[in-house]
Amino acid sequence: MDHALLLSIGAVILLLLLSAFFSASETGLTAASRARMHHLARNGNKRAKAVEWLLDRREDLIGALLLGNNVANIAASSLATGVLIGMFGEHGVAYATAIMTVLVLVFAEVMPKTYAINRPDRVALFVGPLVRVLVAILLPVVRTVQAIVRQTFRLFGARVHDTTDDVSPTEELRSSIDLHVREGGMVKHERDMLGSILDLAEYAVGDIMIHRQEMQTIDIGEPPAQIVDQVLASGHTRLPVWRDNPDNIVGVLHARDLLRELSRRGGATEAIDISKVVTDPWFVPETTTLRAQLSAFRQKRQHFALVVDEYGTLQGLVTLEDILEEIVGDIRDEHDKTATGVRPQPDGSWLVDGTVTIRDLNRLLDWHLSDEDFSTVAGLVIHESRTIPEPGQSFVFFDRKFEVMKRQRNRLTSLRISLLKPSENDDPDSTG
């Protein structure tokens, strides 16, 4: 075998290795975790900084790698064809096509990309500095190719930069969280917490507030001794105070302020002027998002706000704890009642209080019921049935059976929810 033939074979092998490098680099850099690269770069990792630089110039990166990969593959195929024609004549073209197809496919494409897709971060950190130099060198050629591509698109009326991502950053984060849960890298509770943080901008205080019918309030016209007893009997540290009419809230009474005043008066309850102990009420619209309200709580250094509708009518109250519970789940202390609004039954159904929110039910049972038009389980049944049902009536919605157990006036206070069996899933309408 002469010297020229050995050089040609060596050049083909070298070009195939170069093609494998470009293939692995493309897969590794595009599949690398951007969050991990950012974390490493922020901690001073120079290789991660090179990867970040490349990911910020993704179009230039892909162009340079494709250019290098194609040049290497075409050059290797041309050299192999020349060698095999010299050895086998006209049949060398067919031999070269078959051999180079196998070599390029297996060793320059599939093998390096398989390795890179299984170790994207490691590959990205390894090739990052070298690829950065390569992109800088090939940048004039890449930009020329990009200009030709854009002009070609314009000839056909297409503009490659007019498109926008259909998925918002929030939805992308939510999908990433769900993916980690499916792959076993995150437990359900952690997913719920992270998902709840993303939901703060989508839910309003009206969705989580304590409704006015469930509020504990104090009539400022009652004797001070009776007010002290009510505060001590309550499980809350802050209570709304009204005058003449329960809707006429004139202040908020803090148990600590009351006890401080009681101590100052030597325990003489009748000497306390409640109007001088209460603080001014803070009213917020029911449409305020949880994110905005959380920020407002921090800015005003308050934990308690009264919720009103567009007409200024009192609807309920919201606290900082209510918003935090939306993120981390129920926060209960030694004075809180442990009753829950969702109780599993031996037959596999659930007894659910009508005031339980759809959001809480979804989080507890990992369901996906819509709460776009209503916030509570009772609201769902009333909305879907388009009536206020009587006890004993049952309805089928969303592959579940909702049976009304108790009703007080126009309020559904207790319902039984059960998943439908396949044989029961034929009639989507009311069953009672």
C-alpha positions in Angstrom: 0.0 0.0 0.0 1.6 3.3 -1.2 2.1 6.4 0.9 -0.6 8.4 -0.8 -3.2 5.8 -0.2 -2.3 5.7 3.5 -2.6 9.4 3.7 -6.0 9.4 2.1 -7.4 6.7 4.5 -5.9 8.5 7.4 -7.6 11.7 6.2 -11.0 10.0 5.9 -10.7 8.6 9.5 -9.7 12.1 10.7 -12.6 13.7 9.0 -15.0 11.1 10.4 -13.8 11.9 13.9 -14.2 15.6 13.2 -17.8 14.9 12.0 -18.5 12.9 15.2 -17.2 15.9 17.2 -19.6 18.2 15.4 -22.5 15.8 15.9 -21.9 15.3 19.6 -21.4 19.0 20.1 -24.7 19.9 18.4 -26.7 17.4 20.5 -24.9 18.2 23.8 -25.1 21.9 23.5 -28.7 22.0 22.4 -29.8 19.5 25.1 -27.8 20.9 27.9 -29.6 22.3 30.9 -29.5 26.0 30.7 -30.3 26.4 34.3 -27.4 24.2 35.3 -25.1 26.1 33.0 -26.2 29.4 34.4 -25.6 28.1 38.0 -22.1 26.9 37.2 -21.2 30.1 35.3 -22.4 32.2 38.2 -20.0 30.2 40.4 -17.1 31.0 38.2 -17.0 27.9 35.9 -15.3 29.2 32.7 -16.5 26.2 30.6 -20.1 26.9 31.6 -19.6 30.6 30.7 -18.5 29.5 27.2 -21.6 27.3 26.9 -23.9 30.2 28.0 -22.2 32.4 25.4 -23.0 29.8 22.7 -26.6 29.2 23.9 -27.2 33.0 23.7 -26.1 32.8 20.0 -28.0 29.6 19.2 -28.5 30.5 15.5 -24.8 31.1 15.0 -23.9 28.0 16.9 -26.1 25.7 14.8 -24.9 27.3 11.6 -21.2 26.8 12.5 -21.7 23.2 13.6 -23.8 22.3 10.5 -21.2 24.0 8.3 -18.3 22.1 9.9 -20.2 18.8 9.9 -21.2 19.0 6.3 -17.7 20.0 5.1 -16.2 17.0 7.1 -18.8 14.5 5.7 -18.5 15.7 2.1 -14.7 15.8 2.2 -14.5 12.3 3.7 -16.9 10.9 1.1 -15.0 12.6 -1.7 -11.6 11.2 -0.5 -13.1 7.7 0.0 -14.7 7.8 -3.5 -11.3 8.8 -5.1 -9.5 6.0 -3.2 -12.0 3.3 -4.1 -12.3 4.4 -7.8 -8.5 4.0 -7.9 -8.8 0.5 -6.5 -11.9 -0.8 -8.2 -12.6 1.5 -11.1 -16.2 2.5 -11.8 -17.5 0.1 -9.2 -15.6 2.2 -6.6 -18.4 4.8 -6.6 -21.0 2.2 -5.4 -18.6 0.8 -2.9 -17.7 4.3 -1.6 -21.4 5.2 -1.3 -22.3 2.1 0.7 -19.2 2.2 3.0 -19.4 5.9 3.7 -23.1 5.7 4.4 -22.5 3.1 7.1 -19.5 4.8 8.5 -21.1 8.3 8.6 -24.4 7.1 10.0 -23.0 4.8 12.7 -19.7 6.4 13.8 -20.2 10.1 12.9 -24.0 10.6 13.6 -25.8 8.0 15.7 -23.0 7.0 18.1 -21.8 10.5 19.1 -25.3 11.8 19.3 -26.5 8.9 21.5 -23.6 9.5 23.8 -24.3 13.2 23.9 -28.0 12.9 24.5 -27.4 10.8 27.6 -24.7 13.1 29.0 -25.6 16.5 27.6 -24.2 18.7 30.4 -20.9 16.8 30.5 -20.5 17.0 26.7 -21.5 20.6 26.6 -18.9 21.6 29.2 -16.2 19.5 27.4 -16.7 21.0 23.9 -17.9 24.5 24.9 -14.6 26.4 24.8 -13.4 24.8 21.6 -16.8 25.3 19.9 -16.8 28.9 21.0 -13.5 29.5 19.2 -14.8 27.6 16.1 -18.0 29.8 16.1 -16.0 32.9 16.2 -13.8 31.8 13.3 -16.6 30.7 11.1 -18.9 33.6 12.0 -18.4 35.6 8.7 -19.3 32.5 6.7 -22.2 31.6 8.9 -23.6 35.1 8.7 -23.3 35.0 4.9 -25.2 31.7 4.8 -27.9 33.1 7.1 -28.3 36.2 4.9 -28.8 33.9 1.9 -31.4 31.9 3.8 -33.4 34.9 4.9 -33.4 36.4 1.4 -34.6 33.0 0.0 -37.4 33.0 2.6 -38.4 36.5 1.7 -38.8 35.5 -2.0 -41.5 33.1 -0.8 -43.1 35.6 1.6 -41.9 34.1 4.8 -40.2 36.0 7.6 -38.3 33.7 10.0 -38.1 36.3 12.8 -41.9 37.2 12.9 -42.8 34.0 14.8 -43.3 34.0 18.5 -43.3 31.2 21.0 -46.7 29.7 21.7 -45.7 28.6 25.1 -45.2 31.2 27.8 -42.2 31.0 30.2 -44.7 30.1 33.0 -46.2 27.2 31.1 -42.7 26.0 30.1 -41.7 26.0 33.8 -44.9 24.1 34.7 -44.2 21.5 32.0 -40.6 21.1 33.3 -41.9 20.6 36.8 -44.4 17.9 35.6 -41.6 16.2 33.7 -39.4 16.0 36.8 -42.4 14.5 38.7 -42.9 11.8 36.0 -39.2 11.0 36.0 -39.2 10.6 39.8 -37.0 13.6 40.5 -39.6 15.4 42.5 -42.5 14.4 44.8 -46.1 15.5 44.4 -45.9 18.0 47.4 -42.9 19.8 45.8 -44.7 19.9 42.5 -47.8 21.4 44.1 -45.7 24.1 45.9 -43.9 25.1 42.8 -47.0 25.1 40.7 -48.8 27.2 43.3 -46.1 29.8 43.1 -46.6 30.0 39.4 -50.4 30.3 40.0 -50.2 33.4 42.2 -50.6 35.7 39.2 -53.6 33.7 37.9 -55.7 33.6 41.0 -57.4 36.5 42.8 -58.0 37.1 46.5 -61.7 36.4 45.8 -60.8 32.8 45.0 -59.2 32.1 48.4 -60.9 34.6 50.8 -62.8 33.6 53.9 -66.4 34.4 52.9 -68.3 37.0 54.9 -70.7 34.3 56.1 -67.8 32.5 57.8 -66.1 35.5 59.2 -66.0 36.1 62.9 -66.7 39.7 63.6 -67.3 41.9 66.7 -70.0 44.5 67.3 -68.3 47.5 68.7 -71.5 48.4 70.5 -71.3 45.4 72.8 -69.9 45.8 76.4 -66.1 45.6 76.6 -66.2 42.6 78.8 -68.2 40.7 76.3 -65.9 41.7 73.5 -62.9 40.5 75.5 -64.6 37.1 76.0 -65.3 36.9 72.2 -61.6 37.6 71.4 -60.4 35.1 73.9 -62.8 32.4 72.6 -61.8 33.0 69.0 -59.0 31.2 67.3 -58.0 34.3 65.4 -55.6 37.1 66.5 -57.3 39.7 64.3 -61.1 40.3 64.1 -63.1 42.8 62.1 -65.1 45.3 64.1 -68.4 46.7 62.9 -70.9 49.4 64.0 -74.7 49.4 63.5 -74.5 47.0 60.5 -72.2 44.0 59.9 -71.3 45.5 56.5 -70.1 48.7 58.2 -66.6 47.6 59.2 -65.0 50.4 61.3 -61.7 48.7 62.3 -59.7 45.6 63.0 -59.1 44.5 66.6 -55.8 42.7 67.3 -55.9 40.4 70.4 -52.4 41.6 71.4 -53.5 45.2 71.4 -56.5 44.3 73.4 -54.5 42.4 76.0 -52.0 45.2 76.2 -54.8 47.7 76.9 -56.4 45.3 79.4 -53.1 45.0 81.3 -52.6 48.7 81.3 -56.1 49.1 82.8 -55.3 46.6 85.5 -57.8 44.0 84.2 -60.7 46.4 84.4 -62.6 45.5 81.2 -65.3 48.1 81.6 -62.6 50.9 81.5 -61.5 49.8 78.0 -62.5 52.0 75.0 -62.6 49.6 72.1 -62.7 52.4 69.5 -59.2 53.5 70.6 -57.8 50.0 70.4 -58.9 49.0 66.9 -56.8 49.9 63.9 -58.0 51.2 60.6 -59.4 48.6 58.2 -57.7 47.9 54.9 -60.0 47.2 52.0 -58.8 45.5 48.8 -60.7 44.6 45.6 -61.7 40.9 45.1 -60.0 40.9 41.7 -56.5 41.6 43.2 -54.1 38.8 42.2 -52.5 36.8 44.9 -49.1 37.9 43.7 -50.1 41.6 43.9 -51.7 41.1 47.4 -48.6 39.2 48.7 -46.5 42.1 47.6 -48.9 44.6 49.2 -48.8 42.7 52.5 -45.0 43.0 52.5 -45.0 46.6 51.6 -47.6 47.7 54.2 -46.3 45.2 56.8 -49.8 44.0 57.4 -51.2 40.4 57.5 -55.0 41.2 57.2 -57.2 42.8 54.6 -61.0 43.0 54.0 -62.2 42.1 50.5 -64.8 44.1 48.7 -66.5 43.8 45.3 -66.7 46.4 42.6 -69.6 48.2 44.4 -67.6 48.4 47.7 -69.7 45.7 49.4 -67.9 43.5 51.9 -67.3 40.0 50.5 -64.9 38.5 53.0 -61.3 38.7 54.3 -57.9 37.5 53.3 -54.8 37.1 55.3 -51.1 36.5 54.6 -51.5 33.0 56.0 -54.2 32.3 53.4 -51.8 33.1 50.6 -49.0 31.2 52.1 -51.3 28.2 52.5 -51.9 28.4 48.8 -48.2 27.6 48.3 -47.3 25.2 51.1 -50.7 23.8 52.1 -52.6 24.1 55.4 -50.7 25.8 58.2 -52.2 24.8 61.5 -51.2 25.6 65.0 -52.3 24.2 68.4 -55.4 26.5 68.4 -56.6 25.6 64.9 -59.4 23.1 64.5 -58.3 19.9 62.6 -61.6 19.3 60.8 -61.1 18.9 57.1 -63.6 19.4 54.3 -62.7 16.3 52.4 -63.4 12.9 54.1 -62.7 9.6 52.3 -65.4 6.9 52.6 -65.0 3.1 52.7 -66.7 2.7 49.4 -64.0 4.9 47.7 -66.1 8.0 47.5 -65.4 11.3 49.3 -67.7 13.5 51.5 -66.8 17.1 50.6 -68.0 20.3 52.2 -69.6 22.6 49.6 -67.1 25.4 50.6 -64.1 23.4 49.6 -62.4 25.0 46.7 -61.8 23.1 43.4 -58.2 24.1 43.7 -57.8 22.4 47.1 -59.7 19.4 45.9 -57.4 19.1 42.8 -54.3 19.3 44.9 -55.5 16.8 47.5 -56.7 14.2 45.1 -54.5 15.0 42.1 -57.5 15.8 40.0 -57.8 18.3 37.2 -61.3 19.8 37.6 -61.7 23.2 36.0 -62.2 26.2 38.3 -62.4 28.8 35.6 -66.1 29.7 36.2 -66.4 28.8 39.9 -64.1 28.4 42.8 -65.9 25.9 45.1 -67.4 22.4 44.8 -70.9 23.7 45.5 -70.3 26.3 42.8 -69.3 23.6 40.3 -72.5 21.6 40.9 -74.7 24.7 40.7 -72.9 25.9 37.5 -73.0 22.6 35.7 -76.6 21.6 36.8 -77.9 25.2 36.2 -80.1 24.8 39.3 -79.8 24.7 43.1 -80.4 21.0 43.6 -82.2 19.3 46.5 -80.6 16.8 48.9 -80.6 13.3 47.3 -80.2 14.6 43.7 -77.1 13.4 41.9 -75.3 14.6 38.7 -72.5 13.3 36.5 -69.8 15.8 35.5 -66.3 15.3 34.4 -66.4 11.5 34.8 -67.5 11.9 38.4 -70.8 11.5 40.2 -71.8 14.4 42.5 -74.6 13.6 45.0 -76.1 16.4 47.2 -76.1 15.3 50.8 -77.1 18.5 52.7 -78.4 21.9 51.8 -79.1 25.0 53.9 -81.3 27.4 52.2 -79.6 28.1 48.9 -76.3 26.7 50.0 -75.0 23.2 49.2 -73.1 22.3 52.4 -72.2 18.7 51.8 -71.7 16.5 48.7 -70.6 13.0 48.0 -68.2 12.6 45.0 -67.3 9.3 43.5 -65.4 8.2 40.4 -67.6 6.6 37.7 -67.2 2.9 36.8 -66.9 2.2 33.1 -70.5 1.0 33.0 -71.7 4.2 34.6 -69.9 6.5 32.2 -72.5 6.4 29.4 -75.0 9.1 30.6 -73.4 12.5 31.0 -76.7 14.1 32.2 -78.3 14.3 35.6 -79.1 10.9 37.2 -81.4 12.2 39.8 
